[in-house]
Amino acid sequence: MWTQIVGKVRLALTPMVNHWWNVPLYVSPRGLTTSSMPYRDLIIEIEFDFISHQLPGVCGSRMVLRRGTKH
């Protein structure tokens, strides 16, 4: 369910590309990430951290959201 929510956020914040190529989640060293997304005058990124079981949101260089997930 969390991946669907993050996917909808990415869909809303990124410009449309053919065949929905603007909404994938990318593999990162710790799990999956959205990569950078523009939001107003900020750049945000959401990453699924499968090692520490967290869903951190990053805005620029600071952490703005850290959501723990159940195992």
C-alpha positions in Angstrom: 0.0 0.0 0.0 2.9 2.4 0.8 4.3 2.0 -2.7 0.9 3.0 -4.2 0.7 6.1 -2.1 4.3 7.2 -3.0 3.5 6.4 -6.7 0.5 8.7 -6.6 2.6 11.4 -5.1 5.2 10.9 -7.8 2.4 11.0 -10.5 1.1 14.3 -9.1 4.5 16.0 -8.9 6.3 15.0 -12.1 5.5 16.0 -15.7 3.7 13.4 -17.8 5.9 11.2 -20.1 4.7 8.6 -22.6 3.5 5.3 -21.1 3.8 6.6 -17.5 7.6 6.5 -17.6 7.6 9.4 -15.1 6.3 7.3 -12.1 8.7 4.4 -11.6 10.5 3.7 -8.3 14.2 3.1 -8.8 16.4 0.6 -7.0 18.8 2.2 -4.4 21.4 0.7 -2.1 18.9 0.5 0.7 15.6 -0.2 -1.1 13.5 1.9 -3.6 13.5 5.6 -4.3 11.5 8.1 -6.3 14.6 10.1 -7.2 14.3 13.9 -7.0 10.9 15.5 -7.6 10.1 19.2 -7.9 7.5 20.6 -5.5 7.0 24.4 -5.6 10.4 25.8 -5.0 11.8 22.6 -3.3 13.2 19.3 -4.4 11.9 16.2 -2.5 12.7 12.5 -2.6 11.0 9.6 -0.9 12.9 6.4 -0.3 11.7 3.0 0.9 14.5 1.9 3.3 14.2 -1.9 3.5 17.2 -2.3 5.8 15.9 -0.1 8.7 12.2 -0.6 7.7 11.5 3.2 7.3 10.0 5.5 4.7 12.1 8.7 4.9 11.2 11.8 3.0 14.0 14.2 2.1 13.6 17.8 1.1 16.8 19.3 -0.2 19.5 18.4 2.4 17.2 17.8 5.4 15.0 15.0 6.5 11.3 16.1 6.6 9.5 12.8 7.2 10.5 9.5 8.7 7.7 6.9 8.9 8.4 3.5 10.4 6.8 0.6 8.8 5.6 -2.6 10.4 7.5 -5.8 9.6 
